[in-house]
Amino acid sequence: MANNEIKVQGKYAEQRREILENHAPDMYEAMVESGSLKEHLESVQKSAEQYVENYIARYTNSDEYLKAEKKDPAEAMRMLNMTILEAEDAAYRIWVANLPETDEENEEE
């Protein structure tokens, strides 16, 4: 299956594909050849998406958010947007951009 024939929906999966293609091409090609790329991308998408959803759910049920929502809905929305950005950034660092160290990197240290 050609690289462009592997279709996985979601921004985290697409970001992960780009990271692998550009920063870990050997790993990417090995996954394509073994047929594990699609499953890997689906797993990254599901894990990152679930993390962000859980993070947001915890925040929207927090006392801080609930009080802000009653007092100043616009401020509550701003705080929620910042929380979403924090969650997405953490998900990106944990699941999308995280690559294992290679033997070459270990030899340089």
N, C-alpha and C positions, 0 to 999 in steps of 0.2 A: 504494500500500500504506500503510495507516495505521501510525502510529508504533508502536502496541502489537502490530501484526502481525509486526514484524521480530523474530524470535526467534534469539538467539545464546546458547549455553550458556556459563556460566563467570562467576566472580565479577569478573574483571578487565574483561570485556566489559560487564557490568552497571554496574560502577563508572564505566567510561568513558562509557557512555550517560548516566548521571546527571551527570557533569562537563559533558558537551557540552550537555545540556538546560538545566542551571542556570547555566553560566558562559560558554557560547559558543552561545547559541540560534540565531544567524544561521548559524553553521557547521553546527550540527545540522540545521537546516531545509534548508540547501543539500544536505547529504548525503542526507537523506530524499528530496528532490525529484530528485536525480540518480541515486538508486538505489545509492549507494556506501556507505551506512551499514552494512549487514550485512557487507560485505567488510571495512570498516574495523574493526568490532568484532571480527570473527573474527581479523583480523591482530593486534590489540591482545591478545586473549586468548592466541593462540598464542605471541606473542613474550614476553609477561610470564610465562606458564606455563613456557616453555622456559628462560627466564633463571633462574627460581627453582629449577627442577629441576637445572640445571647447577651453580648456586651450592651447592646442598645436596650434590650428588654430589662436587664438589671438596672440600667440607669433610669429608664422611664418609670420604674417602680420605686425609685429611691426617694427618700424624704426631701432631699435637696431639689430634685426636679418637680415633685408634686407641689411643694411650697411655691416654687418659682412660677409654675403654671397658673396657680391661683392668683398670685400677686401681679405678675407681668408676663403674659403669654408670649410676647415678642422676645423677651429675655430668655424665657424657657426654651423657645425655638432656637435661639442663638446657641445656648448651652448644649442643646441636643445635637445641633449641627457640628459643634466642636467635638462632642463625644463620638459621633459617627466618624469624623476624620481621624480621631485617635484610634478607634477600633480598626478602621481600614488600614492605617499605617502599621499597626501591630500585626494584623493578618498578613500584610505584604511582607514584613520582615520575617515572620515565622514560617509561612508556607510558600511564598512566591520567590523571594530572593535568597533564601537560605540554601546554600550549596555545600556539599561535603568537601572537606579539604582533600586535595589530590596529593599523591606521593611527591610530586615536584614541589608543591608548596611546603610540605614538611621538610624536604631536603634543604630548602633555602633558609630555614630558621636556624 
